[in-house]
Amino acid sequence: MKICTVYGTTLRIHPIFPMMLLLFLLGGQGLLIAAYLLALFFHEAGHVCAASRLGLSVTVIELTPFGGMMQIAESETLFGLKGFLLAAAGILVNLVCLLLTAFLLSLHTTPFLIYFLLAHFAMLTVNLIPVLPLDGGRMLLALLAARFPRVRVWKLMLVSGRILACLSILFSLFLAINGVYQPSWAILGCYLLYSSFLEEKQSAARYITALFSRRYRADAGEALPMQTLCVSPETPLRVLLPQLSPRAYHMIAVLDDAACEVTGTISEKELYTAVLERPEAKIMDLMR
C-alpha cells in the first residue's frame, strides 16, 4: 500500500502492518511500538545514507510487520566491499544506538529506553543471520559474489534461508506442544519465507533496472565493451539474467546441444522483455 513519494523514493506499508500496530496499542504497548518504530527508522536511515554515499538510488521503502524492506536497483550488481558496506550499514547503526542506549540506561532507567535497547538488540541479532534477504545474507552474498558466480550463491542462500525458516516454525510448534508459548520463532520463520519468495520475485526486475544504468555511463562518454554469452536452448531466462554485467553490453548466442553450433542470437532487449513477461521461460521459447 503506497503512502507517498519523497525525492523519488516511494514509501509503502504492508497492509498487515497497521493491524499489528493497532493490536499492540490496544494491548497497552504504546511505548514498545514507539521504540520499535524509532529503531526501525534508524536502521533504514543507515541504509539510505550508505546508498547515498555510494551514489545509489533508493526506489522503494516498505514497512512490514517484521521490519523494513528496501529496494535499491543498483545493489543487484554491487559486489565486494561496497555491497558489504551497503548491507552492513543498518546493522552498524543498530549497534551504535544499542551502545548509546546502554550508556543512557546506566545513567537513568526508563521503560522507553529499555524497549529501545531491546528493539535495537532484536534487529541487530536477527539481521546478522547469514541468509537472504536479511542484511547478514546480503553481506555474505556481496563477499561471495566477488569470487564465485553470483547466481549460484544467490540460489544457495535462498534455499538455506527457506530451510532455516521452516526449522524456525517447526521449533515454535514443538515448544507449543510442550506447553511453551514462544511465537517469536514462528514469526521469524514466516518473515523469512515471505521475504525470500518476494526477493526471488523482484530480483529480475531490479537487475534489469540496474543494467539500464549503463545509459548514464554511455552518456558521460564512457565506452562500453561488447560481450558474447553462449548458452544452451534449455537455459532458463531467470538463470541467465544475473550473469549479465552492467559494465558491458551483451549478445546472447544460442548453441545447438548436439552440433555445438550457433543456431541463433538474442539481443539484451529481447531478453529483458521476455523476462518481464515470462520469467519462467527458457531460451528456446525465444527462438520459436
N, C-alpha and C positions, 0 to 999 in steps of 0.2 A: 504494500500500500504506500503510494508516493505521498510524502509530506510537503516537500518543497525542493527547489534547486538553488544552490548558493555557489556563485562563481564557477559554474559548470559542473558542480558535484550534486548529484541527486541524493536526497536523504529519503530513505524508505523505512517503514516499520512493519514487522511481521504482524499479521492480523491477531495472532495469539498473544503478542507482547502486551497490549493494553489490558487484556483479560487477566494476565498474570499479575500485572501491577495492581489492578483493582482488587484481586483476591488478597494480596498481601496488605493492601491498605485497609480493607475490611477486617483483616485479622489483626489490626493494630501494629503493623510492621512498617510504619511510615519512615522511621529513621533508617531501617535496613534498606528499604528501596532507595532512599535518597543517597545513602552511602554507596550502594551498588551502581547507581546511575552516574555518580560523580567519578567513581573508579573506572567505569566503562568509558566515560568521556576522556579521561587522562590516557587510557590505553589506546584508544583510537586516535587521539591527538598526536601521540608518539609516532604512529604510522604515517599520519598525514604530514607531519614535519619532516620525517625521513624521506618520504616521497618527494616533497618539495625541494629538499636539499639535493636529491639525486636527479632532479629535473623531470620527474614523472607526474602524471596527472591522475588524480583520484576521480573516477567517474561515478561510483555509487557507494554509499554507506548505508547498510541495512542493519537495523536493530532487531534482534531476535530474542526469544525467551532465554537463550543460552549465552548471549553475548553479541558482539558486533561482527558483521561480515563486510569486508571492503573489497571493491573491485578496482584494480589498477592494471590497465591493459598491458602496459609495457613490462609488468612483473613476470609475464609468461616467458619472456626472453632475457630475463635478468639473472645471470648466474654468478657464481663465485662470491667474493666478498660483498659486493653491492647488494645482491639478492639476500645474503645472510643478514646484512645490516637492516635492510627494509623489513624483514620478518622479525628481527630481534628488537626493533625499536619500541614496540608496545610493551614487551616484557621488561625492557630496561627501565621504562617509565614506571611500571608497576613496582619494580624493585626499589627505585629511588623513593617513590611515595611510601612504600612499606617501611623503609628505614626512617624516613622523616616522621611518619605517624607513630612509629615505635618510640622515637625520641620524645615526641609531644606527650605520649602516654606516660612516659617516665616522669614528666613534669606535672601533668594533670590528667586524671582519668575521667572520660565522659563516655556515655553509651554510643554516641555517634562516632567517636574516634575508634572505639572497639570494632564497630561494624565496618568502618572504613578500612581498618587494618585487615580484618577478615576478608573483605571483598578483594583487596589487592593480593592477599595471600592466595585466595582461591584462583584468581585469574593467572597469577604467576605460575602456580603449580600445574594447573590444567594445561596452559599453553606451552609448557615445557615438554609435554608428552610428544615424542617424535613421530607423529602420524599426521597425515593430511586430513582436513585442511587447517589444523592447528598451527600456530606460529612455530612451534618446535619442529613440526613436519616440514614447513616451508624453509626453515633454516637448514635442516638436513638435506632437503631437495636441492637447495641452491649450491651447497658444497659438493654433493654427489654428481649433480648435473654438469659440473665443470670438468669431471673426469670420466663419466660414463654416459651412455645415451639417455637423454632426459626422459624419453617416453617410457623406457623400461623401468627406470627408477620411479617415475610418477605412478605407473600402474602398480608396481610392487607396494608402494607406500599406501595407495588407495585400498588395496586388498588387506594389508596389515591393519589399517585403521578400522575397516569393517569387521575384521576378526576381533579386534580389541573391543569394539562397540558391542558385539554380540556377547562376548565374555562378561562385559560390564553389566549388561542387562540380566544375564543368567545368574551372576553373582548376587544381584539385588533380589531376584526371585528366590534364590537359595536362602538368603538371610530372612526373607519374609516367611518362608516355610518354617524356618526355625524360630519364629517369633520375634525377629529383629526387624523393625521397620526402618529401612535406610534407603529412601527413594533417590538420593543423590547419585548413586551408581547407575540406576535406570535412566535418570535424566541425562547423565553424561553419555551413556550409550546411545540414547535416542538422538542426542545432538550430533554425535559423531556420524551416525548413519545418515541423518538428514543432510548434514553439510557435505558429507562425502559424495552422495549422489548429486547434490547441487553443484559441487565442484566439477564433477565429470560432465554434467550437462552444459555448464557455462564455459568450460575450458576452450572449446573450439572457437567460439565467438570472440573470447578475449584474445586468443592467439592471432586471429585474423586482424583484429584491431591493432595489435602490436606490430604486425607486419606492414600494415598500411602507414606506419610512422616513417617508413623509408622515404616516402614522398618528401618529407621535410628535409631530409639529408640531401636528396637529389636537387631540391630547390635551392639548397645552400651551395650547390656546385660540387658536391661530393659524388664521384663516380662509383657506381655500384657494380661489383663483379657479377657475371652470369655463371650459375652453377647448374649442372645437369644431374638429375637423380634418376637412377634406373630402378624400376620396381616391377614386381610381378602383377599380373592382372588380378590376382586374388587378394592383393593388399587392401585392407580397409582404409577408407579416406581419413578416418579419425586417427589412425595409427601413423599415417604419412605426415599429417599436418605439423605435429611438433618437431619434425625433423627439418623443417624449413628454417632458414636463418634470416633474421631481419636485416642482416648486413649484406645480403645478396639477392638477386632475382633468380628465379628457378624455372627450368623447363623439365618436365617430367617425361622420361622416356619409358614406354611400356615394353617389357621384354616378353617374348614368347617363351614359355617354360620349356618346351621341347627343343626348339632350334636355337634358343638363346639369341634371337634376332629382335631388333626393334620393330614392333608392329604398329607403332603409333606414338604420338606425343600429346601431352596435355599441358595447357598453359596454367599459370597460377590462378588466373581469373576463373577459368573453368572449374578448377579445384575448389576455390572459395565458394562459388555459387552452389556447387554440389554438396559441400559440407554443411552449409546453412540450410539447404532444402532437404537433404537426405543424409544425415550424419552417419548412418549405419551402412551406407552403400559401399561398394568396392570399386576399384579402378576399372574393372571390366564393365561395370554399369555405365561408365562414361564413354566407353569405346563403341557402344551399340548405337 
